[in-house]
Amino acid sequence: MIEMKRTPGSGGDHGSCRWRITVLADYSTLLIQDDDADLGEPERAWFDALAENWINTAAGVVGIGAARPFTVPVTVDVCRAPPADDTELRQADHVTQAGLALPSGRLLISMQDTRDKIPRIPLAPGNYAVRIYSHGLNSLSEDGLEGEDHYHVVLWPTDEDHPAQVLKRYPEPLPGG
């Protein structure tokens, strides 16, 4: 299930558009990908790295972790430049970043589900840096089924290479893995 609502951007670093998405994080994983990308069946090691760091990449795909294997809220901001203010970096529980090639100009966020009914976010074709701020990881219930976790995805065009990396690590074992 994906619901998408577009709202005006927040200005400043966060360019002109913001989308609020509710998406199923099947197996506590989301894929941020080019509409034409096909992850296929990656090796187990790909998913192991994703579970350990909550970030991994493949051609046209950035895989991210989520705390719960249920529907989670995701906010997507498209910016003109990288975030200049590190306030959210300090406030977030876990922060990751990677590069994403988007030749189709259509961004899809789901869990290996590319059906036509899932909304696409239209962007200029090109290369983007993707930063993911994970919030509310300490709000999970003891059984991990309930929580106030939410995810903020920020993209900006780039000519630089952005390898998958953890910018800020959650101090406890990451939930959902």
C-alpha positions as semicolon CSV with decimal commas, in nm:
position;residue;x (nm);y (nm);z (nm)
1;M;0,000;0,000;0,000
2;I;0,137;0,337;-0,096
3;E;-0,031;0,670;-0,047
4;M;0,138;0,979;-0,185
5;K;0,071;1,347;-0,125
6;R;0,275;1,626;-0,285
7;T;0,316;1,949;-0,093
8;P;0,523;2,262;-0,151
9;G;0,886;2,226;-0,050
10;S;1,014;2,362;0,274
11;G;1,231;2,622;0,103
12;G;1,594;2,684;0,184
13;D;1,800;2,373;0,124
14;H;1,495;2,164;0,053
15;G;1,422;2,258;-0,308
16;S;1,080;2,296;-0,449
17;C;0,896;1,971;-0,378
18;R;0,806;1,746;-0,088
19;W;0,615;1,420;-0,101
20;R;0,465;1,237;0,193
21;I;0,443;0,866;0,131
22;T;0,308;0,575;0,331
23;V;0,471;0,256;0,210
24;L;0,494;-0,108;0,319
25;A;0,847;-0,185;0,441
26;D;0,823;-0,554;0,361
27;Y;1,100;-0,744;0,544
28;S;1,190;-0,407;0,707
29;T;1,332;-0,289;0,376
30;L;1,252;-0,015;0,126
31;L;1,398;0,040;-0,218
32;I;1,452;0,389;-0,355
33;Q;1,500;0,331;-0,724
34;D;1,484;0,443;-1,083
35;D;1,159;0,325;-1,242
36;D;1,355;0,126;-1,503
37;A;1,593;-0,040;-1,254
38;D;1,559;-0,409;-1,177
39;L;1,722;-0,537;-0,860
40;G;1,650;-0,893;-0,960
41;E;1,750;-1,152;-0,701
42;P;2,059;-1,017;-0,524
43;E;2,293;-1,244;-0,334
44;R;2,233;-1,299;0,037
45;A;2,541;-1,083;0,109
46;W;2,361;-0,781;-0,044
47;F;2,076;-0,815;0,206
48;D;2,318;-0,890;0,492
49;A;2,498;-0,560;0,429
50;L;2,162;-0,384;0,407
51;A;2,052;-0,531;0,742
52;E;2,382;-0,437;0,910
53;N;2,403;-0,075;0,791
54;W;2,052;0,001;0,664
55;I;2,204;0,103;0,330
56;N;2,321;-0,077;0,018
57;T;2,316;-0,006;-0,353
58;A;2,285;-0,173;-0,689
59;A;2,252;-0,020;-1,036
60;G;1,970;0,236;-1,012
61;V;1,871;0,118;-0,663
62;V;1,936;0,234;-0,306
63;G;1,815;-0,014;-0,045
64;I;1,737;0,120;0,303
65;G;1,636;-0,042;0,630
66;A;1,326;0,023;0,835
67;A;1,254;-0,061;1,198
68;R;0,929;-0,247;1,132
69;P;0,803;-0,469;0,848
70;F;0,481;-0,270;0,824
71;T;0,350;0,045;0,662
72;V;0,581;0,334;0,754
73;P;0,570;0,709;0,682
74;V;0,835;0,846;0,447
75;T;0,887;1,212;0,358
76;V;1,078;1,281;0,036
77;D;1,237;1,620;-0,027
78;V;1,403;1,708;-0,355
79;C;1,666;1,977;-0,308
80;R;1,879;2,192;-0,531
81;A;2,189;2,132;-0,315
82;P;2,301;1,917;-0,021
83;P;2,153;2,007;0,317
84;A;2,371;2,286;0,460
85;D;2,228;2,267;0,811
86;D;2,326;1,962;1,016
87;T;2,040;1,998;1,266
88;E;1,852;1,696;1,134
89;L;2,175;1,496;1,123
90;R;2,210;1,559;1,498
91;Q;1,841;1,486;1,569
92;A;1,804;1,167;1,365
93;D;1,873;0,826;1,518
94;H;2,051;0,681;1,213
95;V;2,163;0,855;0,892
96;T;2,283;0,698;0,569
97;Q;2,373;0,828;0,223
98;A;2,437;0,689;-0,125
99;G;2,429;0,783;-0,492
100;L;2,145;0,699;-0,728
101;A;2,138;0,707;-1,108
102;L;1,791;0,810;-1,226
103;P;1,800;0,797;-1,607
104;S;1,422;0,752;-1,644
105;G;1,340;1,061;-1,436
106;R;1,086;0,856;-1,239
107;L;1,159;0,774;-0,874
108;L;0,988;0,477;-0,714
109;I;0,990;0,389;-0,343
110;S;0,866;0,041;-0,256
111;M;0,988;-0,306;-0,162
112;Q;1,071;-0,482;-0,487
113;D;0,725;-0,394;-0,612
114;T;0,722;-0,203;-0,941
115;R;0,358;-0,242;-1,036
116;D;0,216;0,040;-1,244
117;K;-0,030;0,142;-0,972
118;I;0,250;0,250;-0,738
119;P;0,298;0,626;-0,777
120;R;0,618;0,758;-0,931
121;I;0,783;1,082;-0,831
122;P;0,882;1,277;-1,145
123;L;1,235;1,423;-1,130
124;A;1,484;1,550;-1,383
125;P;1,682;1,254;-1,520
126;G;2,037;1,239;-1,386
127;N;2,249;1,141;-1,087
128;Y;2,138;1,216;-0,733
129;A;2,276;1,189;-0,384
130;V;2,026;1,033;-0,144
131;R;2,041;1,092;0,231
132;I;1,811;0,899;0,462
133;Y;1,733;1,025;0,812
134;S;1,574;0,755;1,033
135;H;1,380;0,891;1,331
136;G;1,192;0,736;1,624
137;L;1,388;0,412;1,643
138;N;1,370;0,418;2,022
139;S;0,989;0,444;2,012
140;L;0,934;0,079;1,917
141;S;0,724;-0,141;2,141
142;E;0,900;-0,433;2,308
143;D;0,774;-0,674;2,041
144;G;0,879;-0,433;1,762
145;L;0,532;-0,421;1,609
146;E;0,432;-0,068;1,708
147;G;0,628;0,255;1,696
148;E;0,660;0,612;1,582
149;D;0,951;0,549;1,347
150;H;0,957;0,762;1,033
151;Y;1,200;0,824;0,751
152;H;1,309;1,140;0,572
153;V;1,465;1,094;0,228
154;V;1,648;1,396;0,084
155;L;1,771;1,393;-0,278
156;W;1,979;1,647;-0,467
157;P;2,143;1,640;-0,810
158;T;2,514;1,567;-0,809
159;D;2,808;1,501;-1,038
160;E;3,004;1,340;-0,754
161;D;3,023;0,974;-0,660
162;H;2,841;0,896;-0,336
163;P;2,920;0,544;-0,215
164;A;2,680;0,386;0,032
165;Q;2,781;0,492;0,381
166;V;2,657;0,542;0,733
167;L;2,688;0,908;0,838
168;K;2,552;0,849;1,188
169;R;2,505;0,506;1,344
170;Y;2,227;0,420;1,586
171;P;2,403;0,334;1,915
172;E;2,214;0,008;1,964
173;P;2,162;-0,287;1,728
174;L;1,942;-0,167;1,444
175;P;1,584;-0,291;1,482
176;G;1,409;-0,485;1,211
177;G;1,714;-0,675;1,087
